[in-house]
Structures are given as structure tokens and as C-alpha cells.
Amino acid sequence: MFQYLHSFRLGEPRKYDPTFKGPIYNRGCTDIVCCILFIICILGYVAVGILAWSQGDPRKVIYPTDSRGQFCGQPLKSVFVLGFRGLVIAMLISLLFIVLLRFLAGIMVWVMIVMVILVIGYGIVHCSMEYVSLKSEAGSNVTLKDLGFQTDVSVYLHIRQTWLAFIIILAIVEVIIILLLIFLRNRILIAIALIKEASRAIGYVMSALFYPLFTFALLTIVIAYWAVTAVFLSTSNQPIYKVFNETNFSTSSMKAECQDSKCLFAFYGGETVYHKYLIGLQFYNVFLFFWCANFVTALGQMTLAGAFASYYWAFVKPDDMPAFPIFSSLGRSLRYHTGSLAFGSLILSIIQIIRVLLEYIDHKLQGTQNKCTKFLLCCLKCCFWCLEKFIKFINRNAYIMVAIYGKNFCTSAKDAFFLLMRNMIRVAVLDKVTDFLLFLGKLLIVGLVGIFAFFFFSGRVKAFENTAPNLHYYWVPILTVVVGSYLIAHGFFSVYAMCVDTLFLCFCDGEKVKDYGVHGILRKWLPRVGNSFTSQSFTKRQVWKSRCPYVSKVHVVLKR
């Protein structure tokens, strides 16, 4: 009875199939309706862009205008340091790190852990030195509450309380990381083994290391198209002229009655159908931006998943693998599963646009004192944030199942969800610990590049005095470099994250499908822990353990 209820709730495991050899090649198109809808929306997006480009004039936001609405003067010239060199350094460090991780996975993980602790420790020491050095300066004991909001960020750096806050935050982060490393030390050893297996898979699919560059290029096109279209839409209003005099403002003709009145430029607007629906076009631009960006990300996930799945299920490597796994998987994804990619990214985009609307409503209601409304908005924002994270998790695993079995999005999402629920302890213990280690790698790269950017743009190092620009707001390029370096590191580390998730899902699904598909290393380090509910499955687990003598020790570790 218990076995029946469990099967009803979490679905039946995939039955053994002796003919299954990995990603299915004879497959059909999935989610065709959503594919057609996506193509129509893209064509409409192009039409909106052409319409905006024909009506808009970006000079309205670049050049000042006189009383007649004519452009005058020169563009405002400011020093904007984008930190391109810093982003290039972040890209090179990320690429170097994952290449070293491919050949020295175990050593690099431990080096990464130690370096993260040292970088955060250096941050604590540096903030402490700044805190002590401001002790004798006048005005440094002013509290942040008394100082209030300042547009010049450098003002806060002359306050001791700011550096004290940095010390506390970094110390808390340091303690949390150290405690996690202590309590998860045994799980980290298993996660390192999983990363080693992922490194071995990437060794057979080396082109995967450079696939993020293709994703970056597509995302750059999507972001650029959205930004240019938004600028042209926002500047497509027509100049509106009003009649002015010294005492009043009127739309009527007053020239004959009042000799002092003048017809001058007032603002930009318009009364045509195009101008009436301008807000709707801006909303469409934002929504299609989310949809296209999520589609590009989903395409990368499914492409990598198909390539790594072909490695996992290959009995003889690389003979049983495609000659070009990445190109083969990319072709299958675009040819057969554009609809599934559009479906998953559409669901995610709807949630994201709702979050944007909630933020807009919250911004408009900031002046109100209704605590009930604020509480309701806060709850809605929190719920949709959690829902977005959940949908991203489901989509990611659904794309893996689509890449392997070629089914539609809903079926693949259901299979992936039930499969993960049947292996929830493995997901919590191993997969998420591996994600934590990869996050430490991102944190390390961001910390190193951030420290370099700080000393470079602040001019505190004599070696950079002649090369660094003289900036009053040097925190702007520093934050730009830090955020950009995190996005770059995330893009490159996503290759490893996708590889680990694909191998993990293939292993969980492959125990019932084909014996040789379960790789020996994964079978050694990923025993069946807490996922068996019947005596029959327990007997199978004992037989499986007897075939792998190295499991007993790891089994005891996981039971802890």
C-alpha cells in the first residue's frame, strides 16, 4: 500500500531499456504552438523596433534644446570609465580557472576554498586599518543616520561607522563560510569527486568551455536591441508648443490680445494613435527582452545538457560520442525543441514581468502610509521571488530531460520533478554542496577583480598613479567591474554547474535504464541513501553495494 501511494505521488521510475544509448536522435518537434507564437512575437518585436527607429530621435536625450525646441550646444562630455580591462581580466581569470579545474579539480577546489577565506580575511584587515586611521580625523565619528543619504559615495568612506559596518558584514560572511566548510567537510569530499567526474566529461567536450562566449554574444545582441528600441521609443514624442506670457500659461491664441505673449516650446508629447499606445509598446519591449534573454539562456542549458548526456551514456568514449557534441546538441535543440525552449522561457518571463510591475507599484505607493498595502506588496514580491527561483530550477532540469528523451516541456518537467523528489536527499546533500563550491569560485574571482579595481581606480597604488583616471566618483567603475566580473564568472562556471546537474540527473535516472550507463565513479560516490521505500528496493541496493566494494565507507559518511 505504501509503495503504491509513493508511486502515485512521485511517479514510476523509468523502466529498464536495453536499447537505450543516450540522447535520442529520432525525435520530433515539441511544443509547436509555442514555437509559432514565439516566432510571431519576434516578428512583432522587429516591427516595433522599426517603428520606433522611424519615429524616435535619440538626440533629445543627448543634446539640450532652446525655447524653440531646436537642438543646441554640444553633447555633455563626462569621464566614464567602463572598466573594460577589468572585465577582460575577469574573463581571462574565469577561463584560466575552469581550464585548471579541468586538469587539477581536487587541488583547485581546495585552493579556491583557501583563497576565498584569505581574500575575505584581507578585506577585514583592510577595513580595520581604515577604521583605525580615521580615529583622529575630524568629523569621522558622525553616524550614518545623522549623515543621511548622499549622492557622493566617497563621503561615506570618511565615516568610521561605514568601515565598521564593512568589518561586521565581512566577518559574518567569513564565519558562515568557515562553519559551512566544517559541517560539510565530508560532503565536500564527495562533491569534489563529482566535480572531478565533471572535469573528465569536459575533457571529452572541450568546446563547452568556450560556449559561454556564444551565449554572451547572443545576450549582447538582445540587450543592445532592447536598449536601442527603448531609447527610440522614449524619444519618439513630438515637440509641443504653448503660449506663454509673464503671468499665465494657456493653450489658446493670445498674440492678438496680449502683445507680450510668445509661442514657445513646452515639452514633448503627441496625440496620434502611436503616441497613445507608446506605454504599451514600451511594455512589449520589456516583455520581449525578458523572453528573448531567457530563451538564449535556456538554449545554452539544453545545448550543454545534450552534449554532457552524450558523454554519460557513451559506453566507449569517445567512439560512441558525436564528433562535435556541442554542435550536434545545438542543432537538435534548435531543430526540434525551439517550442519547448520558448515555452519554458515564456513562463519565466511572465513571472519576471509581474515582479517588475510589483516594483513599479511599490515605487508609486512609497508616499502612502497604508501599512496593510505595504505588507501585501511585500508578501507578493517575496512569493513571486520564490516562484521565480523554483521555476528556474524546474526549467533547468526539464531542459536536461528534453535534451535526453526529446519529449515536450510539460512531460519533461514532470519527469524531472518526480525524479528529483525520489532523490531529494541526494539533491540536498551532494548537488547543492557542489553548487556551493562553484559559488565560492565565483566569489573568489569577483573578490580578486574587485580588489584590483579598487586600488586601480582609487589611485592608492603609486604604480597606477599615471595610468588611472582622476575620478570624483571612482566607485561607479568599481561597481561596474564587480558586477560585470560576477556575470562573466557565472557564465563560465555555468558550464561546470550544467555538467554536474546533467551527470547527476542522468545517474539518478540511469539506475533503472541501463547498467553500463551508470559510470563507475558516480556509482562509487553516489550511493542510494534515503531514497528506498520498500524491502525490494533495499535488496537491490544491497546487491548493488556488493558489486561496488568502495561504497560502504561513503554510505556510512552519508548516513551521518
C-alpha positions in Angstrom: 0.0 0.0 0.0 2.8 2.4 0.9 4.6 1.6 -2.3 1.5 2.3 -4.3 0.9 5.6 -2.7 4.6 6.6 -3.1 4.5 5.7 -6.8 1.3 7.6 -7.2 2.8 10.7 -5.7 6.2 10.7 -7.2 5.7 8.8 -10.4 7.1 5.5 -11.5 10.9 5.2 -12.1 11.9 4.7 -15.7 11.9 1.0 -16.6 15.0 -0.8 -17.9 15.5 -0.4 -21.6 18.4 -2.5 -23.0 18.3 -0.5 -26.3 18.7 3.0 -24.7 22.1 4.6 -25.7 21.7 8.2 -24.6 20.1 11.2 -26.2 17.5 10.1 -28.7 18.3 11.1 -32.3 15.0 10.0 -33.9 12.8 12.6 -32.3 10.0 15.0 -33.4 9.3 18.7 -32.9 7.8 19.6 -29.5 5.5 22.4 -28.3 4.9 23.6 -31.9 2.2 26.0 -30.9 4.5 27.9 -28.5 7.2 27.9 -31.2 4.8 29.6 -33.7 3.8 32.1 -31.0 7.4 32.9 -30.3 8.2 33.5 -34.0 5.1 35.8 -34.3 6.2 37.7 -31.3 9.7 38.1 -32.6 8.4 39.4 -35.9 6.2 41.9 -33.9 9.3 42.8 -31.9 11.2 43.6 -35.1 8.2 45.7 -36.3 8.1 47.7 -33.0 11.9 48.3 -33.4 11.4 49.6 -37.0 8.5 51.8 -35.9 10.5 53.2 -33.0 13.6 53.9 -35.1 11.4 55.8 -37.7 9.7 57.9 -35.1 12.4 58.4 -32.4 15.3 60.8 -32.1 18.0 59.9 -29.5 19.3 63.5 -29.8 16.6 64.6 -27.5 18.3 62.8 -24.6 21.8 63.9 -25.7 21.6 67.5 -26.8 19.9 70.3 -24.9 17.1 72.3 -26.6 16.3 76.0 -26.8 12.9 77.7 -26.4 12.0 76.8 -29.9 12.7 73.1 -29.4 15.8 73.1 -31.6 19.0 71.3 -30.6 21.8 73.4 -29.4 25.2 73.1 -27.8 27.4 70.1 -27.7 26.8 66.8 -26.0 27.6 66.6 -22.4 31.1 65.3 -22.0 31.9 63.3 -18.9 34.6 60.9 -18.0 33.0 57.4 -18.0 35.4 54.6 -17.2 33.7 51.4 -18.1 36.4 49.1 -16.7 36.7 47.2 -19.9 40.2 46.0 -18.9 38.8 44.8 -15.6 36.1 42.8 -17.4 38.7 41.3 -19.7 40.8 40.3 -16.7 37.8 38.7 -15.1 37.1 36.7 -18.3 40.7 35.5 -18.5 40.8 34.5 -14.8 37.5 32.7 -15.2 38.7 30.8 -18.3 42.1 30.0 -16.7 40.3 28.8 -13.5 38.0 26.4 -15.3 40.8 25.1 -17.5 42.9 24.4 -14.4 39.8 22.9 -12.8 39.6 20.5 -15.8 43.1 19.1 -15.1 43.5 19.7 -11.3 40.0 19.5 -10.0 40.8 18.3 -6.4 43.7 20.7 -5.9 41.9 23.7 -7.4 38.8 23.2 -5.3 40.9 23.3 -2.1 43.0 26.3 -3.4 39.7 28.0 -4.2 38.4 27.4 -0.7 41.6 28.7 1.0 41.8 31.7 -1.4 38.2 32.8 -0.6 38.9 32.7 3.1 42.1 34.7 2.6 40.5 37.3 0.3 37.7 37.9 2.8 40.2 38.0 5.6 42.2 40.6 3.8 39.1 42.6 3.4 38.5 42.5 7.1 42.1 43.6 7.8 41.9 46.4 5.2 38.6 47.7 6.7 40.1 47.6 10.2 43.1 49.6 9.1 40.8 52.2 7.5 38.7 52.3 10.7 41.7 52.9 12.9 43.2 55.5 10.6 40.1 57.7 10.7 40.1 57.8 14.5 42.0 61.1 14.7 40.2 62.8 11.8 37.6 65.5 12.5 34.0 64.6 11.6 34.7 60.9 11.2 32.6 59.9 14.2 29.4 61.2 12.6 26.8 58.4 12.4 25.3 57.2 9.1 21.8 58.1 10.4 22.9 61.7 11.0 24.7 61.9 7.7 21.6 60.8 5.7 21.6 60.0 2.0 24.4 61.4 -0.1 24.9 61.2 -3.8 28.7 61.3 -3.4 29.5 57.8 -2.2 33.1 58.9 -1.2 31.6 60.8 1.7 30.7 57.6 3.4 34.3 56.4 3.2 35.3 59.2 5.6 33.0 57.9 8.3 34.3 55.3 10.8 30.8 53.7 11.1 30.9 52.8 7.4 34.1 50.8 7.8 32.8 49.2 11.0 29.7 48.0 9.0 32.1 46.6 6.4 34.0 44.8 9.1 30.9 43.3 10.6 29.5 42.1 7.3 32.7 40.5 6.1 33.3 38.9 9.5 29.8 37.4 9.4 30.4 36.1 5.8 33.7 34.6 6.9 32.3 32.8 9.9 29.4 31.4 7.9 31.7 30.1 5.2 34.1 28.5 7.7 31.2 26.9 9.7 29.7 25.5 6.4 33.1 24.1 5.5 33.4 22.5 8.9 30.0 20.9 9.0 30.0 19.9 5.3 33.6 18.6 5.2 32.6 15.0 4.4 30.1 16.1 1.8 32.7 18.4 0.3 34.9 15.4 -0.4 32.0 13.7 -2.3 31.3 17.0 -4.1 34.9 17.2 -5.2 34.6 13.7 -6.6 31.5 14.8 -8.6 33.5 17.9 -9.8 36.3 15.6 -10.9 33.9 13.5 -12.9 32.5 16.7 -14.5 36.1 17.7 -15.3 36.5 14.3 -17.0 33.4 14.9 -19.0 34.5 18.4 -20.1 37.8 16.8 -21.2 35.8 15.0 -23.9 33.7 18.1 -24.7 36.4 20.8 -24.5 34.4 23.1 -26.8 31.9 23.5 -23.9 34.5 25.8 -22.2 34.1 28.4 -24.9 30.3 28.0 -25.4 29.6 30.9 -22.8 31.2 33.3 -25.4 28.5 32.4 -27.8 25.9 33.0 -25.1 27.5 36.3 -24.2 27.3 37.3 -27.9 23.6 36.5 -28.2 22.8 38.2 -24.9 24.7 41.3 -26.0 22.6 41.4 -29.1 19.4 41.0 -27.1 20.4 43.7 -24.6 21.5 46.1 -27.3 18.3 45.7 -29.3 16.2 46.3 -26.2 18.2 49.3 -25.1 18.2 51.0 -28.5 14.5 50.3 -29.0 13.7 51.7 -25.5 15.7 54.9 -26.3 14.0 55.4 -29.6 10.5 54.8 -28.1 11.1 57.2 -25.3 12.3 59.9 -27.7 9.6 59.5 -30.3 7.3 62.2 -28.9 6.7 65.4 -30.9 7.5 68.9 -29.7 4.5 70.6 -28.1 4.4 74.4 -28.2 2.4 76.6 -25.7 1.6 80.3 -25.5 3.4 82.0 -22.6 3.4 85.4 -21.1 4.6 86.8 -17.8 1.6 85.9 -15.8 -0.2 82.9 -17.2 0.1 79.8 -19.3 -2.5 79.0 -21.9 -3.2 76.9 -25.0 -5.3 79.5 -26.7 -4.1 82.1 -29.2 -3.2 85.3 -27.2 -1.0 87.1 -29.7 -3.7 89.5 -30.9 -4.9 90.3 -27.4 -1.7 90.3 -25.5 1.4 91.6 -27.2 3.7 90.2 -24.6 2.7 86.6 -25.1 5.0 84.2 -27.0 4.6 80.8 -28.6 7.4 78.7 -27.1 8.5 75.1 -26.8 7.0 73.4 -23.7 7.6 69.7 -23.8 7.5 66.5 -25.9 4.2 64.7 -26.4 1.7 63.7 -29.1 -1.9 62.9 -29.8 -1.6 60.3 -32.6 -2.6 56.6 -32.2 1.1 55.8 -32.0 1.7 58.2 -29.1 -1.4 56.9 -27.2 -0.1 53.4 -27.2 3.5 54.3 -26.5 3.4 52.9 -23.0 2.1 49.6 -24.3 5.0 49.4 -26.8 7.5 50.0 -24.0 5.8 47.2 -22.0 6.0 44.9 -25.1 9.7 45.9 -25.5 10.5 44.9 -21.9 8.5 41.7 -22.0 10.1 40.5 -25.2 13.5 41.4 -23.7 12.9 39.0 -20.8 11.5 36.3 -23.2 14.5 36.5 -25.6 17.1 36.7 -22.8 15.6 33.7 -21.1 15.4 31.9 -24.4 19.1 32.4 -25.0 19.9 31.1 -21.5 17.6 28.1 -22.0 19.3 27.3 -25.3 22.7 27.3 -23.6 21.4 25.0 -20.9 19.8 22.5 -23.3 22.8 22.5 -25.6 25.3 21.8 -22.8 22.9 19.2 -21.3 22.7 17.3 -24.6 26.5 17.3 -25.0 27.2 16.0 -21.5 24.4 13.5 -21.7 26.0 12.0 -24.8 29.2 11.6 -22.8 27.5 10.0 -19.9 25.6 7.3 -21.9 28.6 6.5 -24.2 29.9 3.0 -23.5 33.2 3.6 -25.3 34.4 7.1 -25.0 34.8 9.0 -27.3 33.9 6.4 -30.1 30.2 6.3 -29.1 30.0 10.1 -28.8 29.2 12.5 -31.7 32.3 14.0 -33.4 31.1 17.5 -32.3 28.9 17.1 -29.2 28.2 20.8 -28.8 27.2 21.4 -32.4 25.2 18.2 -32.5 23.3 19.2 -29.4 22.8 22.8 -30.5 21.3 21.5 -33.8 18.9 19.2 -32.1 17.8 21.9 -29.7 17.0 24.4 -32.4 15.6 22.0 -34.9 13.3 20.0 -32.6 12.8 21.9 -29.3 12.6 25.6 -30.1 9.0 25.4 -28.9 10.0 23.8 -25.6 12.7 26.5 -25.1 10.1 29.2 -25.8 7.5 27.6 -23.5 9.8 27.4 -20.5 11.3 30.9 -21.1 7.7 32.3 -21.5 6.6 31.0 -18.1 9.7 32.5 -16.5 9.3 35.8 -18.4 5.6 36.2 -17.2 6.8 35.8 -13.6 9.6 38.3 -14.1 7.3 40.9 -15.7 4.9 40.6 -12.8 7.8 41.2 -10.4 8.7 44.4 -12.4 5.1 45.5 -12.2 5.1 44.9 -8.4 8.2 47.0 -8.1 6.6 49.8 -10.1 3.5 49.8 -8.0 5.6 49.8 -4.8 7.6 52.8 -6.2 4.4 54.7 -6.9 2.9 53.9 -3.4 6.0 55.0 -1.5 4.3 58.1 -0.2 1.3 56.3 1.2 1.2 55.3 4.8 -1.1 52.3 4.4 0.7 49.6 6.3 -1.7 46.9 5.0 -0.9 47.8 1.4 2.9 47.7 2.1 2.6 44.4 3.8 0.6 42.9 0.9 3.1 44.2 -1.6 6.0 42.8 0.4 4.3 39.4 0.6 3.6 39.4 -3.1 7.2 40.3 -4.0 8.6 37.6 -1.7 6.2 35.0 -3.2 7.0 35.8 -6.8 10.7 35.9 -6.0 10.5 32.4 -4.6 8.3 31.3 -7.5 10.9 32.6 -10.0 13.7 30.6 -8.3 11.5 27.5 -8.3 10.6 27.9 -12.0 14.3 28.4 -12.9 15.1 25.2 -11.0 12.3 23.2 -12.8 13.2 24.6 -16.2 16.8 23.8 -15.8 16.1 20.1 -15.1 13.3 20.0 -17.6 15.7 21.1 -20.4 18.0 18.2 -19.4 15.2 15.7 -19.8 14.2 17.3 -23.1 17.8 17.0 -24.4 17.9 13.3 -23.5 14.5 11.9 -24.3 13.1 14.5 -26.7 9.7 14.9 -25.0 7.7 18.1 -24.7 8.3 20.6 -22.0 5.5 19.7 -19.6 6.2 16.0 -19.7 9.9 16.6 -19.2 9.3 19.0 -16.3 7.0 16.4 -14.6 9.6 13.6 -15.1 12.4 15.8 -13.8 10.4 16.9 -10.8 9.4 13.4 -9.8 12.9 12.1 -10.4 14.4 14.8 -8.1 11.7 14.2 -5.4 12.6 10.5 -5.5 16.3 11.5 -4.9 15.7 14.6 -2.7 18.4 13.6 -0.2 21.0 13.3 -3.0 19.9 16.7 -4.3 20.3 18.3 -0.9 23.5 16.6 0.2 25.5 16.5 -3.0 24.2 18.6 -5.8 23.7 21.7 -3.7 27.1 21.3 -1.9 28.7 21.2 -5.4 26.8 24.4 -6.3 28.2 26.0 -3.1 31.7 25.1 -4.1 31.2 26.6 -7.5 29.7 29.7 -5.9 32.9 30.1 -3.9 34.8 30.1 -7.2 32.7 33.0 -8.5 33.2 34.8 -5.2 36.9 34.4 -5.5 37.1 35.8 -9.0 34.8 38.8 -8.0 37.0 39.4 -4.9 40.2 39.4 -6.8 39.0 41.6 -9.6 37.2 43.9 -7.1 40.4 44.4 -5.1 42.4 45.2 -8.3 39.7 47.6 -9.5 39.6 49.4 -6.1 43.4 50.0 -6.0 43.4 51.0 -9.7 40.6 53.5 -9.8 41.2 55.0 -6.3 44.8 55.7 -7.1 46.1 54.4 -3.8 48.9 52.5 -5.5 51.8 54.5 -6.9 52.3 52.2 -9.8 48.8 53.1 -11.1 49.0 56.9 -10.5 49.9 57.8 -14.1 47.6 55.3 -15.7 44.5 55.6 -13.6 42.0 58.3 -14.5 41.3 61.1 -12.0 37.7 60.4 -10.9 35.5 62.0 -8.3 33.1 59.0 -8.2 35.5 56.1 -8.6 33.0 53.7 -7.0 30.9 53.8 -10.2 33.5 52.0 -12.4 34.4 49.7 -9.4 30.8 48.6 -9.0 30.6 48.2 -12.8 33.7 45.9 -12.9 32.5 43.9 -9.9 29.0 43.3 -11.3 30.4 42.5 -14.7 33.0 40.2 -13.4 30.4 38.2 -11.5 28.2 37.9 -14.6 31.3 36.7 -16.6 32.3 34.3 -13.8 28.8 33.0 -13.6 28.7 32.4 -17.3 31.9 30.3 -17.4 31.1 28.4 -14.2 27.6 27.6 -15.5 29.4 25.1 -17.8 30.6 23.1 -14.8 27.2 23.6 -13.0 25.3 22.3 -16.0 27.7 19.4 -16.4 27.3 18.4 -12.7 23.5 18.7 -12.9 23.3 16.7 -16.1 25.5 13.9 -14.8 23.6 13.9 -11.6 20.2 13.7 -13.3 21.5 11.0 -15.7 22.8 9.0 -12.8 19.6 9.2 -10.9 17.6 8.2 -14.0 20.1 5.7 -15.3 20.0 3.3 -12.4 16.8 1.8 -13.8 17.6 2.3 -17.5 20.9 0.7 -18.4 23.7 -0.7 -16.1 26.7 0.4 -18.1 25.3 4.0 -18.3 25.9 4.4 -14.6 29.5 5.4 -14.6 31.7 3.7 -12.1 33.0 6.8 -10.4 29.5 8.2 -9.9 28.3 4.8 -8.7 31.1 4.8 -6.1 30.3 8.3 -4.8 26.5 8.5 -5.1 25.0 5.5 -3.3 21.3 5.1 -2.7 20.8 7.0 0.5 17.4 7.5 2.0 15.6 7.1 -1.4 14.4 3.5 -0.9 10.9 2.8 0.5 10.4 -0.9 0.1 12.2 -4.0 1.0 12.6 -4.9 -2.7 14.5 -1.7 -3.4 16.5 -2.3 -0.3 17.5 -5.7 -1.6 18.5 -4.2 -4.9 20.6 -1.6 -3.0 22.4 -4.4 -1.1 23.2 -6.3 -4.4 24.4 -3.0 -6.0 26.7 -2.3 -3.0 28.2 -5.8 -3.2 29.2 -5.0 -6.8 30.9 -1.8 -5.7 33.2 -2.5 -2.6 34.1 1.1 -2.2 30.5 2.2 -1.4 30.4 1.0 2.3 32.6 3.8 3.6 30.8 6.6 1.7 27.5 5.1 2.7 28.4 5.5 6.3 29.5 9.0 5.7 26.3 10.0 4.0 24.2 8.4 6.8 25.8 10.8 9.2 
